[in-house]
Amino acid sequence: MQEIASRLHAELRSAWRYRWPALGVAWAVCALGWLAVYLTPDTYEARAGFYLDTSSALAPFVKDLSVGLDVDQQVDLVKQVVLGREALLNVAREADMDLVNATPNEVGAILEKLRASIQLTGGAPARWNPRERDRNFSIAYRDTDRERAVKVVRVVLDTFIENTLTKRSSGFQSAQDFLQRQIREQEQRLA
């Protein structure tokens, strides 16, 4: 015990002896750290969460398939619909990402960068039943421009909602047309 106390006393004495150089080094490190923080560009992240009932929302997209999709395929289909080329083109146009004077290769590069930057999460196994999937999804996008980050997330979500509603209404319209034809045929049979 005496040996530990004497060793600690010697360490404290040597630390006290070099206190001014240590203080100078600490201030230099702080100044460099503050400069690095000041020069780092601001990054803004916009995030939106949504609940998706995959059984009803994806029905218009998979109506032509003969075999039903399992949950993993439904989650992949959500990602394909949200991050598809047409949806990303719409996002790039709405978010003013310089598509007007871009060549096809530049447009492809912009879309790939956008696809890599947009994070779509969700569809993880549910806590209460691992066989089912959680239907809460989240869209996130980071950018140095706050307005663009918010706009990209808003446009991605709006585009997905519009596509789903358009497909659903066209499905309803085709079902209504079918029923109208059936009614006319039945009327003709009865007449």
C-alpha positions as CSV (number, residue, x, y, z in Angstrom):
1,M,0.0,0.0,0.0
2,Q,2.9,2.3,0.8
3,E,4.4,1.6,-2.6
4,I,1.2,2.6,-4.4
5,A,0.9,5.8,-2.4
6,S,4.5,6.8,-3.1
7,R,4.0,6.0,-6.8
8,L,0.9,8.1,-7.0
9,H,2.6,11.0,-5.2
10,A,5.5,10.9,-7.7
11,E,3.0,10.9,-10.7
12,L,1.1,13.9,-9.3
13,R,4.4,15.8,-8.7
14,S,5.5,15.3,-12.3
15,A,2.1,16.2,-13.6
16,W,2.2,19.5,-11.6
17,R,5.7,20.2,-12.9
18,Y,4.5,20.0,-16.6
19,R,1.1,21.7,-16.0
20,W,1.9,24.7,-18.3
21,P,3.0,22.7,-21.3
22,A,0.0,20.4,-20.8
23,L,-2.3,23.4,-20.7
24,G,-0.8,24.8,-23.9
25,V,-1.3,21.5,-25.6
26,A,-4.9,21.3,-24.4
27,W,-5.6,24.8,-25.7
28,A,-4.0,24.0,-29.1
29,V,-6.1,20.8,-29.4
30,C,-9.3,22.7,-28.5
31,A,-8.5,25.4,-31.1
32,L,-8.0,22.8,-33.8
33,G,-11.2,21.0,-32.8
34,W,-13.2,24.3,-32.8
35,L,-11.8,25.1,-36.3
36,A,-12.7,21.6,-37.6
37,V,-16.2,21.9,-36.2
38,Y,-16.6,25.4,-37.7
39,L,-15.4,24.3,-41.2
40,T,-17.6,21.2,-41.2
41,P,-20.7,21.9,-43.4
42,D,-24.1,21.7,-41.9
43,T,-26.0,18.6,-42.7
44,Y,-29.8,18.5,-42.4
45,E,-31.8,15.3,-42.2
46,A,-35.5,15.2,-43.0
47,R,-37.5,12.2,-41.9
48,A,-41.1,11.1,-42.4
49,G,-42.8,8.1,-41.0
50,F,-45.8,6.4,-42.4
51,Y,-47.9,3.3,-41.7
52,L,-48.5,1.1,-44.7
53,D,-51.1,-1.7,-44.9
54,T,-49.2,-3.7,-47.5
55,S,-52.2,-6.0,-48.2
56,S,-54.4,-3.2,-49.5
57,A,-51.8,-0.6,-50.7
58,L,-49.9,-3.1,-52.8
59,A,-52.9,-4.9,-54.3
60,P,-53.0,-2.7,-57.4
61,F,-49.4,-3.3,-58.2
62,V,-49.6,-7.1,-57.9
63,K,-53.0,-7.7,-59.3
64,D,-51.6,-9.5,-62.3
65,L,-49.5,-12.0,-60.3
66,S,-51.0,-15.4,-59.9
67,V,-49.1,-16.2,-56.7
68,G,-49.4,-14.0,-53.7
69,L,-46.4,-12.2,-52.3
70,D,-44.9,-13.1,-48.9
71,V,-44.1,-10.3,-46.5
72,D,-40.4,-9.9,-47.5
73,Q,-41.5,-9.5,-51.2
74,Q,-44.0,-6.9,-50.1
75,V,-41.4,-4.9,-48.3
76,D,-39.1,-5.1,-51.4
77,L,-42.0,-4.0,-53.6
78,V,-42.6,-1.0,-51.4
79,K,-38.9,-0.1,-51.8
80,Q,-39.1,-0.5,-55.6
81,V,-42.3,1.6,-55.8
82,V,-40.8,4.4,-53.6
83,L,-37.4,4.3,-55.2
84,G,-38.3,3.4,-58.8
85,R,-36.9,5.4,-61.7
86,E,-40.2,7.3,-62.4
87,A,-40.6,8.2,-58.8
88,L,-36.9,9.4,-58.5
89,L,-37.3,11.4,-61.8
90,N,-40.3,13.1,-60.2
91,V,-38.4,13.8,-57.0
92,A,-35.4,15.2,-58.9
93,R,-37.7,17.5,-61.0
94,E,-39.6,18.7,-57.9
95,A,-36.5,19.3,-55.8
96,D,-34.7,21.3,-58.6
97,M,-31.7,19.0,-59.0
98,D,-30.6,20.4,-62.4
99,L,-32.2,17.9,-64.8
100,V,-32.9,20.5,-67.5
101,N,-29.5,20.7,-69.1
102,A,-28.2,17.2,-68.1
103,T,-27.3,14.5,-70.5
104,P,-28.8,11.0,-70.0
105,N,-25.7,9.8,-68.3
106,E,-25.7,12.7,-65.9
107,V,-29.4,12.1,-65.2
108,G,-28.6,8.5,-64.4
109,A,-25.8,9.6,-62.1
110,I,-28.1,12.1,-60.3
111,L,-30.8,9.4,-59.9
112,E,-28.3,6.8,-58.6
113,K,-27.0,9.4,-56.1
114,L,-30.5,10.2,-55.0
115,R,-31.4,6.5,-54.7
116,A,-28.3,6.0,-52.5
117,S,-29.1,9.0,-50.4
118,I,-32.7,8.3,-49.7
119,Q,-33.1,5.8,-46.8
120,L,-36.2,3.8,-46.7
121,T,-36.5,1.7,-43.5
122,G,-39.3,-0.4,-42.2
123,G,-40.9,-3.8,-42.6
124,A,-38.8,-5.3,-39.8
125,P,-40.1,-8.3,-38.0
126,A,-42.8,-7.3,-35.5
127,R,-41.9,-7.5,-31.8
128,W,-45.1,-9.3,-30.9
129,N,-44.9,-11.9,-33.7
130,P,-41.7,-12.5,-35.6
131,R,-43.6,-14.1,-38.5
132,E,-45.3,-10.8,-39.2
133,R,-43.8,-7.6,-40.3
134,D,-44.0,-4.2,-38.7
135,R,-45.8,-1.9,-41.1
136,N,-44.3,1.3,-40.0
137,F,-41.9,2.7,-42.6
138,S,-39.6,5.7,-42.5
139,I,-38.1,7.9,-45.3
140,A,-35.0,9.9,-44.5
141,Y,-32.8,12.1,-46.6
142,R,-29.7,14.1,-45.7
143,D,-28.5,17.2,-47.5
144,T,-26.5,20.4,-46.9
145,D,-29.6,22.4,-47.9
146,R,-32.4,22.2,-45.4
147,E,-35.2,23.1,-47.8
148,R,-34.0,20.5,-50.3
149,A,-33.9,17.8,-47.7
150,V,-37.4,18.5,-46.6
151,K,-38.6,18.8,-50.2
152,V,-37.1,15.5,-51.2
153,V,-38.8,13.6,-48.4
154,R,-42.1,15.3,-48.9
155,V,-42.1,14.6,-52.7
156,V,-41.1,11.0,-52.2
157,L,-43.9,10.5,-49.7
158,D,-46.4,12.4,-51.9
159,T,-45.4,10.5,-55.0
160,F,-45.9,7.2,-53.3
161,I,-49.3,8.2,-52.0
162,E,-50.4,9.5,-55.4
163,N,-49.2,6.3,-57.2
164,T,-51.0,4.1,-54.7
165,L,-54.2,6.2,-55.0
166,T,-54.0,6.3,-58.8
167,K,-53.5,2.5,-59.1
168,R,-56.2,1.9,-56.5
169,S,-58.7,4.2,-58.3
170,S,-57.9,2.6,-61.7
171,G,-58.5,-0.8,-60.0
172,F,-61.8,0.5,-58.7
173,Q,-62.7,1.8,-62.1
174,S,-61.9,-1.5,-63.8
175,A,-63.9,-3.3,-61.2
176,Q,-66.8,-0.9,-61.7
177,D,-66.6,-1.3,-65.5
178,F,-66.7,-5.1,-65.1
179,L,-69.7,-4.9,-62.8
180,Q,-71.5,-2.6,-65.2
181,R,-70.9,-5.0,-68.1
182,Q,-72.2,-7.9,-65.9
183,I,-75.3,-5.9,-65.1
184,R,-75.9,-5.1,-68.8
185,E,-75.4,-8.8,-69.7
186,Q,-77.8,-9.9,-67.0
187,E,-80.4,-7.3,-68.2
188,Q,-80.1,-8.6,-71.7
189,R,-80.6,-12.2,-70.5
190,L,-83.6,-11.2,-68.5
191,A,-85.1,-9.2,-71.4
